[in-house]
Each structure stands twice: as structure tokens, then as C-alpha cells.
């Protein structure tokens, strides 16, 4: 089946505030037959599953899955979200899967949303880009004004943890900018340092020869946590009722997503073309950004230690970021 291209701009990539989904579940009526002779109930695969995702890297494997007809007889219908309101609508409108920030999923689950984490697909996709020649290290940020795309986001929380680790929490002025306008302000010279996400970091460096990527957030995270566990930021969630009723489809989706993520990492040019065709993003920029992203779609149970470490860092400082408390074990799809 054909999927019309979605028009957007590179600036929408930073708009990473997400919501979740509700699902559908049905129960079979019990038979009056004796248990020993009762026929096994077979749940047919759904004709389609609806998936919601942003115009950013976590959606690329989903688009590849559609292109490769990864679920066979089950069609994948992709709906792109552009705002929190749209994700809220998708979360309560029957989407079986959604790509979203981990903090959003945790908050919604605490609020009663029927969802579980299926995988973690985005790891440390953020970056700090600066055009200020006097800033050569994190220490040089002292006494400066640092602009961050989106308050109360993974980018915001992680950058504040980095500043705290370096003893700079009180000496750096944080100013929040609209993620849609921040890159334009940077390129026009209105601001000189911006914390945002890929592929915006790559785009800013490509368009401004003075722009440099300053921080290795994976290395900073290792220092903050004194751990080898990576920094998770976003993932794919599945409606809990759907997952319980359609275990085979849920498992197949995760396996296909992991395979598609590997394809994206190994075929950056083709993946860039896919992003341009379906998301309206500059293909060359996306292709250049892909090698900078860790494409490891870890199943939720495997990624759980890293997610819990991440949430533990957040909940002590910003409890509202994860709904007030760490998620229960049921949050992680098995």
C-alpha cells in the first residue's frame, strides 16, 4: 500500500514531547466444553496496527518496517505527531504503538494510561553546539548564557545534570527557546550555544562553519552515574491490553523494529532518502546524522536497568518528570 509523504521541516525534530496510546482488548467467551476437550483459542493477527511517531530518528525504523512490509498480513499505519495535543489524541484514539520520550511514557503510565515500554530506541541523541570560540570545554560555560530547546525535556534534564556534575549549576544562565525557532536563532547569530537533538546538531554544523559540537553526552553520563549503562532517552510503547491479547504481533513488531533499526544504521543514504520522502526532512543531513546515533533497539526487559538508572537520577530532582515515582515492574513489556 502507498503512504503519502508527510511535509515538515528540520526544525520540528527538536519538538520531542510525546504522549501515549490507548488500545483495544477483547476477551473470548468461555466454552461449556470440558477443559480436556476444549479447543485452543486462536487469536488472529490484526489487519492493521496504528503507530504514532515524531519527525525524528525513532520513527525511521517504523517507516522502514512499512517499506519492507515487516508484519506481513498486518499493515502498519503511521501517523506523525507534531504537538503534545496530537500525541494525547493518538494516545486515547486507538494507536497500538507510539514512539515517545521515556519520561512521557512513565508519566502517562503513572496517570493511568494503559501502556508498557516495548523498547528503548534512542540513546543520548542530544548535543550542545556552539559558535563561541571562547568555549572549548564544559568548564568554559561558566558565566555564559546557554540556550536549551524545550523546558522539562530529556535535553533539559540531562544538560542540568551535566552542569551539576561540573559544579556549574549556579554559574550558567539557562534560557529556554522554542525548539522550532532555536536553530534559526543560532544560525542568525542571535544565540551562540544551543542544546538540542540530532539531526539538528548535524544540520547546524553543516550550515554554520563556526559551529562545533562540544559535549559527548554518553561520556558525561558515565561520569554522572559512575556506570557503564548508557543514557536512554526515547523508546517505543505498546498499549497494554493490545499486547496481552496479541502477544505474537507485539513480539513480531519488536523484532521487526530492531531489524529495521539495524538497517537504518547500515544504510544511512537510503534511510536519509526515506526520511526526506516520508517526513520532509533533508535527506543529506539525516544521512550524515545517522552514524552519530546509537541504533540499538533494546527490548524493555533488557533496557530496564539503564532506564531505571535514568529515572532514578530524575526522580530525586524533578519527580514530576516521571509521574512522581519510579514505574512499577509492569511498565516494562516482557
VENFENUR-V282794 format. One record per pair of residues at least 12 apart in sequence whose ideal C-beta (glycine too) atoms are under 7 Angstrom apart, sorted by the first residue. I is the first residue (numbers start at 0). J is the second residue. D is the distance in Angstrom with one decimal. If there is no record, write none. Layout:
((I;J;D) (I;J;D))
This chain:
((0;74;6.3) (2;65;6.1) (2;77;6.8) (2;277;6.7) (4;276;5.4) (4;277;5.6) (4;279;6.6) (5;79;5.1) (5;277;5.9) (5;278;5.6) (5;279;6.0) (6;279;4.6) (7;54;4.6) (7;278;5.9) (7;279;4.3) (7;280;7.0) (8;279;6.8) (9;199;6.6) (9;202;5.3) (9;280;5.8) (9;281;5.8) (9;284;6.5) (10;179;4.8) (10;182;5.6) (11;54;4.8) (11;81;6.4) (11;179;6.6) (12;54;6.1) (12;55;4.6) (12;196;6.3) (12;198;6.2) (12;199;5.3) (13;148;4.4) (13;149;6.6) (13;178;3.3) (13;181;6.8) (13;195;4.9) (13;196;5.5) (13;199;5.5) (14;53;6.9) (14;81;6.8) (14;178;5.0) (14;179;6.6) (15;53;6.2) (15;55;6.5) (15;100;5.6) (15;152;6.2) (15;153;7.0) (15;196;6.3) (15;233;6.9) (16;83;5.0) (16;100;6.9) (16;103;6.6) (16;149;6.7) (16;152;6.5) (17;53;6.7) (17;80;6.9) (17;86;5.0) (17;97;6.9) (17;99;3.0) (17;100;5.2) (17;103;4.5) (18;83;6.3) (18;86;3.2) (18;87;4.6) (18;89;6.6) (18;90;4.3) (18;99;6.6) (18;103;6.1) (18;107;6.3) (19;90;4.0) (19;97;5.6) (19;99;6.4) (19;104;5.9) (19;107;4.5) (19;112;5.0) (19;114;4.7) (19;236;5.6) (20;51;6.8) (20;89;6.1) (20;90;4.8) (20;94;3.9) (20;95;6.5) (20;96;7.0) (20;97;4.9) (20;114;6.3) (20;236;6.8) (20;238;5.1) (21;90;6.2) (21;91;5.0) (21;93;6.5) (21;113;6.1) (21;238;6.2) (22;95;5.6) (22;113;6.3) (22;238;2.6) (22;239;6.9) (22;240;4.7) (22;241;3.7) (23;93;6.5) (23;240;6.6) (23;241;6.4) (24;240;3.2) (24;241;6.6) (24;243;6.6) (24;244;5.0) (25;244;6.5) (27;40;5.1) (42;244;6.2) (42;245;6.4) (44;72;6.1) (44;73;5.1) (44;247;6.9) (44;248;5.4) (45;73;5.7) (45;245;6.3) (45;248;6.3) (46;73;6.7) (46;74;6.7) (47;73;6.3) (47;74;4.1) (47;76;5.5) (48;73;6.1) (48;75;5.9) (48;95;4.4) (48;96;6.3) (48;248;6.9) (49;76;4.8) (49;78;6.4) (49;93;6.2) (49;94;4.5) (49;95;5.9) (50;75;5.9) (50;76;6.9) (50;77;5.3) (50;94;6.6) (50;96;4.4) (50;97;6.8) (51;78;4.9) (51;80;5.3) (51;86;6.6) (51;89;4.0) (51;94;4.8) (51;97;4.4) (52;77;6.7) (52;79;6.4) (52;97;6.8) (52;98;3.7) (53;79;6.9) (53;80;5.9) (53;98;6.5) (54;79;5.8) (54;278;4.6) (54;280;6.5) (55;196;6.9) (56;121;6.3) (56;124;6.3) (56;197;6.5) (56;292;5.6) (57;98;4.1) (57;120;4.9) (57;121;5.2) (57;233;5.2) (58;98;5.7) (58;278;6.9) (59;263;4.9) (59;270;5.5) (59;273;6.7) (59;274;6.1) (60;120;6.9) (60;256;5.1) (60;259;3.7) (60;260;4.4) (60;263;5.8) (60;296;6.8) (61;75;7.0) (61;77;5.8) (61;98;6.7) (62;77;6.6) (62;273;5.4) (62;277;5.1) (63;259;4.0) (63;262;5.5) (63;263;6.1) (63;273;6.6) (64;255;5.2) (64;256;6.5) (64;259;4.9) (65;77;6.1) (66;273;6.8) (69;255;3.8) (69;259;6.6) (70;251;5.9) (70;252;6.7) (70;255;6.3) (73;248;6.2) (79;278;7.0) (86;99;6.8) (90;107;6.7) (90;112;6.4) (95;237;6.5) (95;238;5.3) (95;241;4.7) (96;235;5.9) (96;236;6.9) (96;237;5.4) (96;252;6.5) (97;236;5.2) (98;120;6.9) (98;233;6.7) (98;235;5.3) (99;233;6.4) (99;236;6.1) (100;153;5.6) (100;232;6.5) (100;233;5.0) (101;231;5.9) (101;232;6.5) (101;233;6.2) (101;234;5.7) (101;306;6.2) (101;309;7.0) (102;153;6.4) (102;313;6.9) (102;320;4.9) (102;321;5.8) (104;116;6.1) (104;236;4.9) (105;310;6.5) (105;321;4.3) (105;322;5.5) (105;326;5.1) (105;330;6.9) (106;321;6.3) (106;322;4.2) (108;322;6.9) (108;326;5.8) (108;330;5.4) (109;322;2.7) (109;323;6.2) (109;324;6.9) (110;322;6.3) (113;238;5.9) (113;239;4.4) (113;240;5.6) (114;236;4.8) (114;237;6.8) (114;238;5.9) (114;239;5.8) (115;236;6.7) (115;237;5.9) (115;239;5.2) (115;242;6.3) (115;329;6.8) (115;330;5.9) (115;331;6.6) (115;332;4.3) (116;234;5.7) (116;236;5.8) (116;299;4.3) (116;330;5.8) (116;331;5.5) (116;332;6.0) (117;234;7.0) (117;235;4.7) (117;236;6.0) (117;237;4.5) (117;253;5.6) (117;299;5.8) (117;332;5.0) (118;234;5.4) (118;235;5.0) (118;253;5.8) (118;256;6.4) (118;296;4.8) (118;297;6.0) (118;298;5.6) (118;299;6.0) (118;302;6.9) (119;231;4.5) (119;234;4.2) (119;297;5.1) (119;302;4.0) (119;306;6.4) (120;233;6.3) (120;234;5.3) (120;235;5.8) (120;260;6.4) (120;296;4.8) (121;232;4.8) (121;233;3.8) (121;234;7.0) (122;229;5.0) (122;230;6.0) (122;231;5.8) (122;232;6.7) (122;293;4.3) (122;295;6.5) (123;216;4.6) (123;217;4.6) (123;220;6.6) (123;229;6.7) (123;230;4.2) (123;232;6.7) (123;293;6.9) (124;196;5.2) (124;197;4.8) (124;232;5.9) (124;292;5.7) (125;153;7.0) (125;154;4.9) (125;157;6.3) (125;194;6.5) (125;195;6.9) (125;196;5.1) (125;216;5.6) (126;195;6.8) (126;197;6.6) (126;200;3.7) (126;212;5.1) (126;214;6.8) (127;192;6.6) (127;194;4.8) (127;213;4.6) (127;214;4.5) (128;193;5.6) (128;200;5.3) (128;203;4.9) (128;204;6.4) (128;210;5.1) (128;211;6.8) (128;212;5.6) (129;191;6.1) (129;192;4.2) (129;211;5.9) (129;213;5.4) (130;191;5.2) (130;207;6.0) (130;209;4.3) (130;210;5.1) (131;191;4.3) (131;192;6.1) (134;192;6.6) (134;213;6.6) (137;161;6.8) (137;165;5.1) (137;214;6.4) (138;165;6.6) (140;167;6.0) (140;171;5.1) (141;167;5.6) (141;170;4.5) (141;171;6.6) (142;170;6.0) (143;171;6.2) (143;192;6.7) (144;172;4.6) (144;174;5.8) (145;171;5.2) (145;172;6.9) (145;173;5.6) (145;192;5.3) (145;194;6.8) (146;174;5.1) (146;176;4.9) (146;181;6.3) (146;190;4.7) (146;192;6.3) (146;193;4.9) (147;173;5.9) (147;175;5.6) (147;194;4.6) (148;176;5.9) (148;178;4.0) (148;181;4.7) (148;193;6.7) (148;194;6.6) (148;195;4.3) (149;175;6.9) (149;178;5.0) (150;175;4.5) (151;320;6.7) (153;232;4.4) (154;194;5.5) (154;195;6.5) (154;196;6.3) (156;313;5.7) (156;317;6.3) (156;320;6.3) (157;216;6.3) (157;230;6.9) (158;194;4.9) (160;223;5.5) (160;312;6.3) (161;214;6.8) (161;219;4.9) (164;219;6.9) (164;222;6.1) (164;223;5.0) (178;195;6.9) (181;193;5.5) (181;195;6.3) (182;199;5.7) (182;202;6.9) (182;203;6.0) (185;203;5.9) (186;203;6.8) (186;206;5.8) (186;207;5.8) (197;288;4.7) (197;291;5.9) (197;292;5.7) (198;284;5.3) (198;285;5.3) (198;288;3.3) (200;212;5.8) (201;284;5.7) (201;287;5.1) (201;288;4.0) (201;291;6.7) (202;284;4.7) (205;284;6.2) (205;287;6.9) (216;230;6.3) (217;229;6.5) (217;230;6.1) (224;308;5.9) (226;308;6.3) (228;304;5.9) (228;305;4.3) (228;308;5.2) (229;305;5.6) (230;309;6.7) (231;302;6.2) (231;305;5.1) (231;306;5.3) (231;309;5.4) (235;256;6.3) (237;249;5.7) (237;332;6.1) (242;332;6.1) (253;298;6.0) (256;296;5.3) (257;296;4.2) (260;294;4.6) (260;296;4.4) (261;294;6.6) (263;289;6.4) (263;294;5.8) (264;289;6.5) (264;294;3.7) (267;286;4.4) (267;289;3.9) (267;290;6.3) (268;286;5.1) (270;285;6.9) (270;286;6.8) (270;289;5.9) (271;283;6.3) (271;285;4.2) (271;286;3.2) (299;331;4.2) (299;332;4.6) (300;331;5.6) (300;333;5.5) (303;331;5.0) (307;325;6.6) (310;325;5.5) (311;325;6.8))
